[in-house]
Amino acid sequence: MPENLGGQDGGSPCAVEDGGPGMKLCEVLKEYRWVRQVGGSELAAEIGFSASTLSRIEHGEMPSGASLGKVLTWLLRDDTPG
């Protein structure tokens, strides 16, 4: 079973406890919203799902396969001009 998926132990899967490299998905989304000053509804619409789905992901819930696919597609998009 994966470590610290939250739930019964009260831990949040978004909390960084091991100090390891990289960011968790919930952290990436929160950081993006903070840096870009984007609201949850706006970002959720940009990704292609509901604001409640974004909120659940930001609070550490594992997204469904479809939602994860949308987030990954959004993250890997090519915004480069030209």
Secondary structure in CASP SS format (residue, H / E / C, confidence):
PFRMAT SS
TARGET T0000
AUTHOR 0000-0000-0000
METHOD secondary structure of the structure
MODEL  1
M C 1.00
P C 1.00
E C 1.00
N C 1.00
L C 1.00
G C 1.00
G C 1.00
Q C 1.00
D C 1.00
G C 1.00
G C 1.00
S C 1.00
P C 1.00
C C 1.00
A C 1.00
V C 1.00
E C 1.00
D C 1.00
G C 1.00
G C 1.00
P C 1.00
G C 1.00
M C 1.00
K C 1.00
L H 1.00
C H 1.00
E H 1.00
V H 1.00
L H 1.00
K H 1.00
E H 1.00
Y H 1.00
R H 1.00
W H 1.00
V H 1.00
R H 1.00
Q C 1.00
V C 1.00
G C 1.00
G H 1.00
S H 1.00
E H 1.00
L H 1.00
A H 1.00
A H 1.00
E H 1.00
I H 1.00
G C 1.00
F C 1.00
S C 1.00
A H 1.00
S H 1.00
T H 1.00
L H 1.00
S H 1.00
R H 1.00
I H 1.00
E H 1.00
H C 1.00
G C 1.00
E C 1.00
M C 1.00
P C 1.00
S C 1.00
G H 1.00
A H 1.00
S H 1.00
L H 1.00
G H 1.00
K H 1.00
V H 1.00
L H 1.00
T H 1.00
W H 1.00
L H 1.00
L C 1.00
R C 1.00
D C 1.00
D C 1.00
T C 1.00
P C 1.00
G C 1.00
END
